[in-house]
Amino acid sequence: MPDLALNEGKAMLSKGRVKIITPLIFVFALIVSANAEALSSQGRGQVNIKGEIVATACAISTKSREQTIDMGNISVSDIYRRGQGNAKAFSIELINCTLETQSAHDSARKYVQLTFDGNNDNGLFQGEGRGKGVAIRITDHNGNVAIPGVAMPLETLAPGNKMLNYFMTLVAVHHPLKVGGYFFTIRFRLDYL
């Protein structure tokens, strides 16, 4: 005698088997739902987002935040003869500048002051690497020399965008010079006054 019988297109269980099959269906449903949960959790991930809300007069352009400047190759004889390499221009672009105050306690910010920081080698920026005996000198558009950790002269702000232009030059500081690659990490900070 079959356990299932079709009656008008519907499946029907015989009465004697209902007690055994019902718990089996329940266990089967639990196993299927547990597997479905396991399968659905295999595609999870997490994205962390961070940032900061600040009250500044300007934003720094994303292309100006982190820059890599290739100073090129220079021979030891050129450094000895001239005492320095060629100057390379670089800029820090300030965008969306506003002179408005953020609260009644703030005063309008009319100036920006930039400070370069890095390893100090007698007032110049010291590098790292196999190439030895050279440092970087940074000057602004007026010829003011940046000293690591010392603020540069004030720059006037105006609404809109502002380009801060500088030059960096590889300078001989120690003899003898040692050939090889070098790199410098120079950070900058902006203060609005």
Number of C-alpha atoms within 10 A of each C-alpha: 5 6 12 12 13 9 8 6 7 8 11 12 13 12 8 9 11 13 9 9 12 11 11 12 11 11 12 12 12 12 12 12 12 12 12 11 11 11 10 10 10 8 7 6 6 5 5 4 5 5 5 5 5 8 10 16 25 23 15 16 15 12 10 14 11 11 12 9 11 8 15 8 9 13 10 15 10 11 17 15 9 11 14 20 21 15 17 15 15 18 14 20 18 20 17 14 18 18 17 14 14 13 9 6 7 9 12 15 20 17 16 19 15 20 17 18 18 17 17 15 15 11 16 21 24 23 21 14 11 12 14 20 16 26 26 26 20 22 19 18 11 9 10 12 18 24 21 24 17 12 17 18 16 14 15 13 20 16 14 12 16 18 13 14 14 20 18 21 18 21 21 20 18 11 10 11 16 13 14 10 11 15 16 16 12 16 13 15 11 14 14 17 15
